[in-house]
Amino acid sequence: MNLEARRLVFYGLFVAIGLIYSMRLFYMQVVDDKWKERAAEVSQKKLEIKPPRGIIFDRNHKKVVSNQTFYNLMFIENNIEDLDTHAFAQLLNVPDSFIPYRFNEIRRKLDRRTRSKITGNDTVVNDYRGYSSYAFLTQLTQDEISRIAPRLSRFKGFYEQSISMRNYPYPYGGNIFGYLNEIRYKELKADPVFYNQGDYVGRTGLENYYEKELRGRKGVHYIIKSARGGIVETYAGGALDTAAEQGPPLTLGLDIDLQAYGEKLMVNKKGCIVAIEPSTGEILSLVSAPSYDPNIMVGSRKIKENYKKLVNDSLKPLFARPLQAEYPPGSIFKLVQALVGLQEGVITEHTGFPCTKSMVGCHNHPNAQNIQDAVKMSCNPYFYYEVKRIIQQGKDKSIFKDAAQGLDLWEKYMNSFGLGIKLGTDIYGIRSGVIPNRAFYNRWYGEYRWAFSTIRSNSIGQGEVKVTPLQMANLAAIIANRGYYYTPHFVKSIGDDGPKEEYLERHNTMVEAKHFEPVIEGMRRVIEEAGGTARGAFIDGITMAGKTGTAQNPHGKDHSVFIAFAPIDNPKIAIAVFVENAGFGGTWAAPIASLMIEKYLRGEITNAHKEERILEANLLE
């Protein structure tokens, strides 16, 4: 081979080797993530700094959710050297077998199964990384970590990390605040930038709904490590470090003292209380009875111990009745029917109907000569005749088609009052209730095979109508406002920014303001005049508007219902009370509502006998 040929071979080999190295470098740096991760691990270490969660205050700036410090025992497997499992188990005060079990458990949590689109077979993918940090033990107390930390240097690869857990200064509002629990795999994969295995996230309530706000912004501290894992110096002099920022405080419309009082009133009772400030839509109190102390759900140890007890409790303390229970509204629904009838012009405030018990059952009282007395006496036949005029307006010769058109119109009115739709409250798990419409009855009876006579029970809040207690309280707020509402919500301010924009939007009903006055006068008579159904709700010196309901219960004793607002001319509070299996609305729900109203407006109770009767009552027996 001549010199020129040798030179060409040499150049060819040189170019080929260069291409091979270039391609390999490209693959390692661009295509294969594990080499980027390995390079970062060798050259520098990113220490994440988790901020404490945002604090939550009530409307009077009382701290209702705060933080307390616990510790996690962390490890990085690649840094572990010659672990003496027996000595380590003695330090942690656990059996020797726990050490390998815990390592395997951590790996299992990060396993996930994927199904091949080609073979259909399952494959286990493990996201565990030996150079990443994981929590070996979580939620150690100050005493526990103080015993472990002095000897922890003997066990390379392990270190302690402080974490922030929740504390509830008041043992109330468990269904409102929710709780934190360890992150699930799907949640971890949805946001791997912020979360790590072992982190805690809001599981229910406000902790869940406002998770992204409350969690804050994590910080990062970069360090350069030696080949043996020792810290050499901060990377770039700390120029790339970022400070952790605590989540902004949340200020609620909730009054924690009113919440506490409501939960005390509802001891030994099933049901709920919802109180709203009509002018803003801020929720003042949301009581679900029976309730539970939120402190029993702090940390995985307590959650494991108490969650099963709460789930298996026959009284369902984890069931948020104000948001999720759908009840027949009973006679409080007559208020909406009256307003729709006035707006449609099928009645005036002076319209009277006979109390014809043969049409629909009723208690004994004089015939209602006007809408005010119909509301005061809660006359069933009155609203039977009135709602029939709404549904059967004679717009079609066929009574079936006429009823379908009437029900379409009626449904629109109901939706404008926030009924049959989900209120966009800032907590998950809300239900919409049921406002039966044309499609609903077509499924039941067939198209054009039903008329008002088929669905007449809806006129008095029975039949197929269902509402949530939150919707009941919002109805009271709508009437207090003479025709509009702001979506009920808990948070009045996120930091200094006020509530979310959607809670500043005013929602108008389809009923003009002028039609509310005669109905409100009837609600005043319910409480303040002889023959009214809620005389037990009377508060000397506070003019209140209210309406009782007795909701039929096919599974047992009827439910006691009451809605109200006060003061009548400048409403500060609107309220709904629902007591399951307690009978007539005026007997239990009405006095409970009046105690809540007086407590909020005056800060004290003037009728000690009424308060004592409610506090001592056991309606579960």
C-alpha positions, 0 to 999 in steps of 0.5 A: 500500500502506497503512502497516499493510500495509507493516508486515506485509510488513516483519515477514514479511521480518524473520521469514523472514530470521531463520528462514533464518539459524537453519536455516542455523546449525542445519545448520552446527552440528548436521547438517554435521560439517565446519563444527564441525571448521572452527570448531574449526580456526579458533578452537583447535587440539587437539594430541594427545600420544601416550604411550610404550607400557607396558614388559614385564618377565619374572618376575625383573623383567628388562626384555624389551621397552622403548622407544626414541625415533624421530621422525615428520616431520608436516605439516598441508596447510592450513598449507603455504605456497609449498612449494619441493619441490626445496629440501625434497627436498634437505633430506630427501635424496630425489628431487624426484619423491618429494614429490608421490608421498608426498602422493598415497600418504598420500591413497590410504591413506585412500581407501576404496571403498563400494558403493551399495545402490541402483546397486551401483556403487563410490564412492571416499570420501576421509577426508583432511582438509587441517586434520588432521596426517599423517606425511610421513616416519616413524621418523627416527633422532636423527641424521636429525631433527637434520639436518632440524630446524634448517632445518625452519622454512623449510617452513611446515606441517611439524614434527617429533613424537617417537614411541616404538618398541620395543626388545628387550634380549634377541634371543629370544621373537619369536613371543611378543612380536610386533611393531608395524606401521602401523595399517590403515584398518579399525583406524583407523576402528574407533577413530578417537578414539585412533588417527591415520593413521601410528600403530603398533599391535600386530600379533601376539603380546602386543603385539597381545593387550594393545594396549589396555593397552600403548598407555596413554592419550593426552593433549591440549593445546589452543592458540588459533591466529591466522588465520595459524596462529600460536600465540596462547596456551593455550586456557582457560589449560590447564584442559582439557588432559590429561596422557598416561599411559604404558601400565601395565607387564606382568610376565610369568611368562616366564623370559627366561634359560630362554627364551634357553636353550631357543632355543639348544638348538633351533638347527638343529632344527624343533619347540618347547618349552613350559614351564609353572608348574603351580601358576599356569599361568604360561608359563615358556618358549615356544620355536618353532624356528626362531625370529627376533630380534624386533629385526629387526621394529622399524619399517616399514623393517625389517619391509619388509626382513625380513618377506618373508624370514621368510615365504619361509623354508622352515622357517617361523620366523613359524609359532608351532608351540607354539600352531598346530601340531597333531601326533599326540601319540604315546605321551604320550596313553597317560597320559590313557587310563590315567587315564580307564580308572582313573576309569571302573573298567574297569581298576585299577592292578594290571590287566595285559594281554599284549603281543600284537603281533598286535593292534597293533605294539610293541617287545620288552619283558615283559608289563605286569603293572600300569599302572605298568609299562605306562606305563614300557614304553609298551606299545601292546597294553596300551592297545589292550585298555584303551581298548577297554574304555572305548569298548565298555562293553557298554551297548548290544546293537549294538556300533556304538551302544555305541561311539558312546556310549562315544566320547561319554563319552571325548570329555567326558573329553578336553575336561576335560583341555583337549584338543579345545578352544582353551585361552584363552591370552593370545595370538592364533592358538591352535588346538584340536587334534582330538579325534574324536567321534561326528559326526566318524566319522559323516561319515567312515563313516556313522551306526552304521557304525563301532566301536572296531576302526575307531578303535583307533589313537586308543588309542595317540595316533595315528589322528585325534587331534591336539594342540598342544604347548601342550596337551601341556605343559598335560597335564603340568601337570594330572598334576603337579597331580593333576587340575586346571589353570589356563589357561596364560598369559603375563601374571602382572600388569598394573601392580599388578592381577595377571592377568586374572580368567579366569587365576585360575580352577581347571579340574578334570578328570573324574578324581579325584586318587587315580587320578593316583598310579599313573600318576605312579609309572609316569612316574617309572619311565620315567626312573629304572628299567631298561627305562624309555623315557627313561633319557637324561632322568635328572637326579641329585638331581632326581626327575622324572616323564615320558613319551616319545612317537614320533609317526608322520609319514606325510610322513617320519621320525617326530617325537620327543615328551616331556612331564615335570614336576619335582620329582615331589612339589612340581612347579615346572615342567611341560614338553613338547618336540616335535622334528620328524622326530627319531625316538624320543622318548627320543633327542632330546626327553627330554634336551632337556626334562631340560636345561630342567628342570635349568636352571630348577631349579638355574640350571646344568647338571651333565651337560656331555656331554648339553648339548654333544650337544644344542647341536651336533646338527643335525637339519635335515640 
